[in-house]
Amino acid sequence: MNATSTGALLLCRADPETVRPLAHLLREQMLLTRAGGEWSVLVPEGKPWRGTGPGGGDPEPVDRVLGGWATALAVGSTWPVLALWWDGDRAGYTLAAGFRRTVGYIWLADGTPVGEDEAMRTFAARLGLDPVLDLQALEELTRPDPEADAEARLRGLLAVLTRTGLTLPPGLGPGESADRLRSVAGVQRGAERIEWAGWRDAVRVELDVVEAGSLGPWVRGPRARAIAAAQLAAGLPLLLWGVRRRSGGWAAAGAVLLAQGALGLAYHRAREAAERS
């Protein structure tokens, strides 16, 4: 590897439709495409690690930038996110899963391992890999090997992940420059550009995902409207009864039902108005 081959990938263990809403919230321009049956890959269009860091200081290392993105995606999802990165001096990965502490490993450019062996065991456990065969292959990557540089180490890591269904398109892998990664991702079938369009559109995308999921019928539609109407019908007499009896508990219960019913109907109308606009 050399200084011109800095690159980064975000591998998400979910399909592009599931990844898209959260990717918008990163507020970064990226390309999103499928990477096998259960995986998607996000390729940064820019190179934020070459810019200035927070407060206008020195540029942030590529591993720190990618680790932050992976963490942000993982805490808002139920699927793990694997950040792969490499530059002229090092290469490595960061695995984020929910609110758990991230785990990572680093190799020097010549392939010298500088991480902790425990990281590979945690990596295998969080991705549900085979605790014997897969872990053995991962542990080989932590042992000295004069024939394997950092790029080869990352390819070995990806080879293990192919057993989980991960399949990166040709040309989209370790050692390639950020420009090359972007051009390869852009020509993939079904690739789409992720761009920040403001909080209003981001919230709208999130709501679309919720409504399309298992909770959809309870959030919007005939069933949701019926529930909201029932809450209003039950809440008003309950609130009045509680007030007459001077029962704070029953009055509060009635007020909650009224509020939930009103919010349910208001949400439905707001969504219809947003779609017409």
N, C-alpha and C positions, 0 to 999 in steps of 0.2 A: 504494500500500500504506500501511497505518497500523499502529500498535502492536498493534491487536487482531487483525491478520491473520497472526500468526506461525503457521507451519505447517511440516510436514516429512513427507517420504515416503522410503521405502527401496525402490528398484526392484532386483529380483534377476533375473538372466537365467537363470531355471530355473523349473520348474513348482512349484506349492505343495507337492506331496508331497516334493519334494527340498529345498525351503527349510525346511519345518516343523521338522525335528530341530535344525538349527543355530539357528533363531529362538528355540527354547526356551532355549538356552544364554545368550541375552542377558539373561535374568532380568528381562524387562520385559513388561508387558501390552501386547499389540499385536493388531491385526486383520490377517489374512492373506487375500488374495484374488487371483484371476487377473487379469493385465493383458495379455492377448493370448496368442498361441500359445506363445511362448517366454519370457514374463515373468510375474513375480508382484510384488505390491506389499505392503509391510508399513506399516501406519499406526499410529503410537503412540497408545495410549489415554490415557496420561498426558501431562504436560508437564514433564519433568525439567529443562528449561532454565529453569523458573521457580522451582525449588527451590534449595537451597544446594548449592554445589559440594563437592568432596572436602574433608574436614576442617571442614565447616561454614562455609566462606567464602562469597564472592559466588556468585550463580548462574552456571553455565557458559553461554556463548553457544550458540545452537541449532546453529550450524555445527560447533562442537567436539563436541557430544553426538552429532550424526548422523555425523560423521566417525569417531568411535570405534566406533559400532555397525557402520558399513560395513566398517571394517577388521577387526573381530572376525568378521564373517560371511565375509569374503573369504578370510582366512587358513586357514579350515577347509573351504574348498570349491574347486571347479574352475571356478566361474562368477563373473563380475564382479558387483559391487554398486555401484549408483549412488544416492547420497544427494542428495536435493533439499531445500532449505530456504529459508525467507524470513522476514523480520521487518519491522519498520517502517523500518529503515535500509538493509538490504541484502538480496540474494538470491544464491544460487549453487548449486554442486554440488561433490561430492567423489566421485571414482571410485576404488574399491579393487578390486584384482585380485591374488589370491594374496599373496605376500610382497613384491611390488614396491611401490615408493614410491607413495603415493596422489597423484592429480593432481586439481586443482580450479580453479575460476574463480569470480570474484565480480563482481557488478554493484551499484552504488549504487541506491537506491530509484528515482531518476529514469532509470535505465538506463545510467549512465556506467560503462564497463568499467574495472575496476581489476586485472584479472588479466594473466597473461603469454600471449602468442600461442602459445608452444610448448605450453601446456597443452591447447589445442584439437587440435593435431596429435597429441599423445600420446593424448588421449581417442579420437580417430577410429581410431588404430592399434590400441588395446587392445580396441575393440569391433568391429573388423573392418569399419569403414565404408568406403565408396567414397573412395579417396584424392583424387579429383578433385571430383566433384559434391557429395558429402556434406561434405568438408572445406571446400569453397568456401562452402557454406551456414553452416557453423560459424564460419568466419572472419568472415562478415558480422556475427555477434553480438559480435565484439570491436571493431567500428568505431563511432565516434560516430553516434548517431541520435537526434535530439531528439524523434522521434515514438514511440520505444520505451522504456517504463519497464522495471524489473527483471522484472515479471510477464510482459511481452511477450517478454523475452529468454529466460526459461525455457520459455515456450510454443514459441518457435522451436527451442530445443534438443530438446524433445519431438517436434516435427514431424519433425526429422531421424531420430529414433529409431523413428518409425513404420515406417520402411523395414526395420527389423530385426524387426518383428512386435509392437512395443510398442503397446498400446491401453489407455489409462486410461479407466475408466468416467466418464461425464459427472458433473461436480461434484467429481471427485477430481483436482485440479490446482493449479497455482501461484496464489497470492493468496488461497486459501481459508483460513479459520481452522482451528486444530487441532480444534475442536469440530465444525465442518462436515465436515471430512475424516473424522472418526471416525463420524459419523452416516451419511455416504454409503457408506463402506466396510462398515458393519454390515448394510446392506440388500442388498448384492450377493449374487447367487446363488452358493452354495458358500463364502461367507466363513466363516472360523473364528477363534475367539479363541485367542491364544497366551498361556499363563500359565506362570510358573515353578512347578513342582510338586516341587522338590527334586532333588538329584543322583541319587538312585536311579531316579526316573522318567526323568530326562534320559538317563542311561546306557542304560536299557531302550529308549528311543526310538531312540538311536543304533544299538544292536545290531539292532533291527528293520530299520533301513534297510540295514545291511550284509548281513543275511541275505536281504533281498529283492533285493539286487543280484547282479551277476555272480559275486561271491565266495561267495554264499550256500551253494551245494552243498558248498563246501570248508570252511565254517565249522560248519554244522549239517545233520544229516540222515544218511541211510544212507551216503553217500559219506564224509562227515566221520568218522562212527563207524568205518568200515572202515579209514580211514587211521590213526586214533588207535590202533586195535587192532594194526594192522601195525607201527606205531612201537614199541608195547610189546613185541610179539613179537620184533622185531629188536633192540631196545635192550638187553633183559636179557642174552641170551647174548653180545652184543658187549661189554657192560660186564664180565661175568665173564671173558671171554677176555682182555680188556685187562688186568684185574687180575692174572690168572695169568701172563701174559707180561710183566707190569710195563711195559706200554705205556701211558703217560699219554694219548697221542693217541687210541688206540682206546677206552680207558676213558671219556674225555671225550665221544667221539662216542656211545657207548652211553648215557651219562648224559643227553645232550641228547635223544636219541630217546625215552628213558623219560619225561623231563620233558614233552616235547611231547605224547606219547601220553596221559599222565595228565591234562595240562591240557585236552586236547581232549575227553576223556570227562567230566571234571569240569564243563567249560563246558556241554556238552550237558545234563547232569543239572541244573545250576543254572538253565538257561533253562527247562527243563520245570517245575521247582519254582516258579519265578517266575510262570509262566503259570497255575499252579494256585492261586497265592495271590491 
